[in-house]
């Protein structure tokens, strides 16, 4: 499925993280950047009150990226998407771009079409 074809209603909150780079000391992922976009229904991301379990923020994306390991390893995007979908996320899109090679890979997952 092409996530670009989905039309999400304004009942969803969109969060994105752009040009994230894996933190390594040896420079092994230099030139590789990762973009993540997620959509969460507003009722699943209620930041009112003290219920931190319902707050979806940028840490969800960052933590999924860190848990998945290096973007150069096989299955990186699948691991990121699997981790993201453990949260109440309706749609998640992950792009990995190698600026030196001029190549990129994009994949998305949808929990439920029409959820937003």
C-alpha positions, 0 to 999 in steps of 0.5 A: 500500500502506498501511504501517500494515497491515504487521506487522513481526516483532521481528527489525527495529529501528525508528528514527524522527525526529519534528518535523524542520524544514528548516534555512532562514534565511528562515523559508520552511518555518515550520510544516512538520514532517517525521516519518520512521520506518524499519525495518531488519533487525537483521542489516543494522544490526549495530553490533558491531565496527568496520564502520561501513558496517553501522551504520544510525542517525539520520544516514541519515534526516537526510541523506536529508531534507537531500538532498531539499531543502525539504519544500514542493517538489514531489516532496519525499517521493519524493526522501526515500524514494528516498534512504532505500531506498538503505540496507538499509531494509525499510520507510520512512515519511515524513509532512509536516505543515503545521501552519498549513494543518492538512494532511498527506501520508504515503507509505511504501515497502517493500523486501520484504514479509516481510523482517522 
